[in-house]
Amino acid sequence: MRWLVRYVVAMLIIALAVGCQSDVPMVNLGIDDVYSVYRMRTLRLHPEYPGDGYLWTMPDASGADSVVCTDRDYYFCAPAAGDYTLKLRIASTSDPVEHTTLIRVWDEDVSYSRYIADVLEYRPAPGQFINELPKYDEGDTEADMCRKVLECIGGKNDVLVSLGNYGGYVTFAFDHTVVNIPGEYDFRIDGNSFYSASNPNPDAPGPGGSAEPGIVMVSVDCNGNGLPDDPWYELAGSEYSSPLTYHNYNVTYFRPAPEHEPVKLNGSIVDAEYIRYEGSDGGVGYVEKNVYHSQDYWPRWIDTDVMSFTGTRLANNGVDESHQGNYYVLYCYPWGYVDNHPNTEGDLSCFKIDWEVDSNGYPVHLNGVDFIRVYTGVNQQCGWLGETSTEISRAEDLHIPDGTPLPNL
């Protein structure tokens, strides 16, 4: 409803200004009359002329003007070739402006790929699979690790990459903008979740097994520099509005000191106080070290003794259904998270860009996204299973037909 209020205000200002002034002077808008762009590519339109309000409209299916944006900048992205007419009205008490632009959209010269084409960031939190999925080699930099992650999940590759404990993330991109088609799933991301084959709880609340939910963020390359340094928006899954969900949660991890002495808990946990963390909710805990993974759990290419992550934290989903510490069930959330349901479960690994919300939880609308980020959404230890860590194996743009060429990796 915010856009409707802004629309009404903008129209009132424009009507008032036009009624008071018969001659509108020529101004330098900074917007051309005609643009050409490939489909599934973001075109940023930025009017240089300052105003009190901005209203962008395009004809709908019936030919009537339909509001597409009320911000100053408009990020155009079309799924199909053709001519698109875009009208801008700038509200001003002195010099209201109206301008029409033709955007000619072309088919791409080389077919886009359905699969991941680039990995821009790999910043996992500490965890039992870190430095192993993918393998760290002495001297590797973050760029080297991003290349290794791309070798795992780029194209049709289907090799697991671990994001570690809460907050750890990976950022990737396709060779085009992923278009938002309202009402449709826009992309899917695979993990390694599975359902329990023999849950000892006959009254289980729902499907569960190994569900390690990861939260999805999306971003538009607003400044056009090809880097993920623009505003991010969360795709609000089923738990976003739950009273058990903690928003703006921050966690800080501390690398163990060289003289750290392991605190053995039992035969499985060889160090119960391995990597300490502090949460913004006042909680203090540890990423425990287990007997099954003896390597360093701290990402060795990140040269710092402190790591912090901020985001939405989901409620813990792990339950020791054996009550003896030997059979944990990690229950699935209904929808909207990576590595939360098996890949074979229909649309439960698919995502809609229309789920996006801003940092205050308000819905926004993006015509398409250039960057996608996934981070581990829970902060829990499950005994001998270790920390809950989201894994990702690959991703696909659902609007690109299967069988298209693989990206140039």
N, C-alpha and C positions, 0 to 999 in steps of 0.2 A: 504493500500500500504506500510505501514511502515515495515510489516513483510517481504514483497518481497524484499525491499531494504536491510534489514538485512540478508536475505537469500543469495542474490547475493554476498554481501560483505563477508559473512562467507565462501561461496564456493570458492571465489577467494583466500582467505587466506589459506584455506585447500589445494587447488591445488598447490599454491606456495610452501607451506611447504613440501608437499609430494615430489615435484619435487626436492627439495634441500636436502632431507634426505631420505635415503633408509631404515634405521633401526629405527623404532619407539620404544622407551623403554617402558617397563612395568610400569604402573602407578597405584596408588590407586585411583580408581574412586569414591568409595563410593556408587556405583550402583551394585546391585546383578544381577546375570545372570537370575534368575527366581524369580517371586513373585506370591503369591496367595492372592486374595482379593475377597470379595463378590461383586456382582453387586450393582450398585448404592451406592458405598462407595468410598470416595476420597482417592487416594494413592499418596502421595507426593514423588517425585523423585528429589533428590538434589545431583548433582555431586560435590564431594569434590575437584576435580581437576580443578584449575583455567585455564581459557582460554580467548581468545580474542572474541569469539563468540560461540553460542550454537545453534545447529540445531537438533530438534527432528522430526522424520518422522515415519509414519506408512503406510502400504500398503492400497491403496484405493480399490474400487470395482474391478478395472481392474488388481490389483496386483502391480501397480506402486507406488513408494514412494511418499507420500503426506506429506507436511509440516504441523505439528500440533502445533508447538511452537518454538519460537526463544528466549525465556527467559532461564535463567540458571535453574530455577526450573520448573518442569512440574507436573501438577496435573491431574493425570489420573482418569477417571471415566467412566465406561461402563454401558450401559443400559441392556445388555444381557450377559449371561454366554458364555464362549468360551475361546479360546487361542488368544492372541493379541501379535503381534511382534512389538516391539518399538526399533528404532535405534537412537542412539545419536552420533552426530559428534561434536567434540570440536575443534574449530579453534585455532591454535597457530602457531606463526612464528618459534618456536623451536620444539615442541612436539605435533603435531596434534594427536587426538585420535578418534577412532571409536569403538562403543560398541553396541552390540545387546542384548536386554533383552526380555525374554518371560514373559508375564503377564497372568496368568491363573485365569480366573474369574469364580467364583462359584455362583450358586443360593443361596439365603439366606436360613438359616435353618427355620426361622419363617417369614411368609409372612409380608411384609411391609404394613403399613397403608397408606391410601390415605389422611389422615387428620392430622392436627396439633398435635404434640406430646409434645411440650414444649414451654413455654413462658419465655424468658430470660431477657427481659427488658420491663418495662412499665413506660415511662417518658412523661406523657401528659403535654401540656401547659395549662395554666389557661383556664377555660371554664365553661359554664352553666351546663354541665352534669358531670363535674369532681366531684369526691367523691360520685357520684350516679351510674354511669355506668362504672365499678362496684361500689358497695357500700363500702365506707370506714367505718371501725369501729375503735373506739379509740384504739390507740396502734398498729395498723397495720403497718408493715414494708413494704419496697419495695418487699421483698420476699413474704409476705402475699398477696400483691396486684397482683403480677405476678401469684400466685396460683389462685386467684380469676378470673383473666383474662383468665387463662387456662380453668377454669371451665365454662367460657362463650363461648370460641371459640375453645376449644380443641375437637378432635373427631368430632362427628356429632352435637355437641352443636351449637346452633345458637342464641346466646344472644348478643345484641349489646354492644360494648365497645367504648367509646368516646376517641378521642385523643386530644380534646381541640383545642385551637386556633393554629395559624401557628407554625409549627415545632414539636409539640407534637407527640411522636412516640411509637410504640410497635415493639418488635423484637421477632420472633418466629422461630421454626424449626420443621421439620418432623423427623421421626425415621430413616431417610436415607438421602442421598444426592439427591436433585432434579436434574435430568439429563437434560442437554440441548440437545434436539433433533432438529437440524436445520430445519426450515420451519414449525415447529409445535408449538402450544401453550403449555407451560410447566406447568403452574399452574394457578389457579383462586383464587380470593379473593372477597368475598361478602361484601356488605355494605347495606345501607338502602335508596339509592337514588330512586326517583320516578319522573315521568313526570307530569307537571302541567295539570290539567283537564280543566282549564278555563282561560288560559292566556289572559288578556284583550288586548294584543298587536296583532293585526291581521297580522302584518308584522314581527313576531318574527324571529330572524336570524337562529333558529334551535331548537332542542329539549331542554327543560329546565323544571325546577320545583324545586326539591331539589337535586342539584348536588354539593357535597362537596369534590372536588377531592383531593385524597391523592397520594403522590409520593412514588414509590417503589424503594427500594435499595436492593442489594443482595451482599453476601459475601461468600468466601470460608474459611473453617477452616484451614488456611495455617499452623499454628503452632501446630495443633492437640490437643489443650487443651480444646476443647468443648465450648469455650467462644467467643462471637462476638467481638473480639478485633483485627481483621485483616482488611485489606483494604476493603472499600465499593465501590460499583459501582452503578450508577443510571440507571434504565431502562428508556431510553429516550422516553417519550410519544410524542403525537402529537404536544405539545407546546414547546418542548425542544429548538428548534431553532428559536422560535418566537422572534421578536425584543421587545415584551412586557414582555418576561420572564426575571427575574432577577436571575442571577447565583451568588453563593457565598454570598447570602443574610444572614445577621445575625440580629436576634432580641433578645432583652434582656427585660425581664419582672421584675417588682419590686412589691414585696408583699406590700399591703396597710399597713400603720402604724396603730397601735392600736387606735390612736386618729383620724384617718381619718373620715371626715364628708362626708356622701353621698351627691352627687350633683344630685338632681332629675331633670329629663328632661321632662317627661310627665307621663301619666298613666301607660305606659309599662316599661319605663326605670327609675328605682329607683336610679341608680347611674351611671351617664354618665362618671365619672372619677374614676372608681373603681380600675382597675389594669392597671397601666401605662406601656407602652412599648416604647422602642426606637429602630429604625431600622437603619441598616448600610447605607440606602439610605437617611438618614437625617430625616426620618419621625418619628413623635411622635404621639402616640394615646393611646387609652384605650380599654381594654376589659370591655364592659359595663355590668352592672348587671340589670337583668330584673325582673319583678314582678312574673314571673312564676317559678323561681328557686332561693330560698332564702338562700341555703347553701353556705358555703365557696367555691369559685371557684378555689382557689389555692390548688394544690394537697397536702393534709395535711401530707402525709407520707414522703414528701421531705423536709428535715429540712434545708432550706436555704431561704433567703429573696430575692435572685436574681436567675433567671433562664435564660440561653441563649441557642439558637438553631441556627444552620447554615445549609443552604441547598439552593435548588432551589425554588424560589417563583414564582408561576404562577400569571398572571394578574387576577384582581378581575373579578368574573363572575356573581355577583349579580346585578340585575337591579330592581328598584322600578317601575314596569310597571303601577301601579295605579297613580303614581305621587302624592300620598297623604300619603305614608308611610304605607299602609296597604296590599299591594300585591307585594311581592318580588318574582322575578323569578331568580333562580340560573341556568344559562345556562351550558349545558354539553360541555365538550371538546370532540373532535372526538374519541380519544382512548388513552389507556395507563395509566389510573389512577383508583384508587380504589374509590368506592362510588361516581362514576361519571355518571353512567347509571344504570337503574334498573337491578337487577340480572337476570331477564328473557330475557334480550336483547342479546341473542346469545353469541358471543365471546367478548363482550365489557367489561366483567369483567375478561377477561383472559389475560395472560402475557407471553411474550417470553423472555427467558434469553438472546437471541441474540440481544436484544435492549440495552444491557449494554454499558455504556461509562465510561471512567475514569474521574478523577477530572478536566481534561483539555478538556473534551468533545470528546476525541478520542475513536473510537470503540475498544473494547477488545473482546477476546473470552474466555469464561469459559466453561469447559466441564460439570460442574454442580455447584450447590450452596448449602451451608449448612445452611445459615441463610438468613432470609428475614425480611426487616424492612419497615414499612409503616409510613409516617408522613403527617400531614396536610399541603397541598401545597399552600393555599391562606391565606392572612391576611386581613380580612374584617369583618366589622360589618354591619348587615342588619336590623337595627331598632329593632322592637319587636321580630324578629326571633333570634336575638343575633348574636354571632360570627359564622363564618363558620367553622365547626369542622368535620373532617373525622371520620366516624364510620366504624368499621369492625365487621363482625359477624362470619365468619369462612373462611377457605382456604382449597384447595384441590390440590394434585399433580395429574395432568391429565394423567400421565403415569402409575399410579397405578390403576388397575381395580376397579370399584365401587363394593361394596360387600365384600371387604377384611376386615380382623379383625380391630377393633378399636384399637388405640394406648393405651399403658398402661399409663394412666394419674396419 
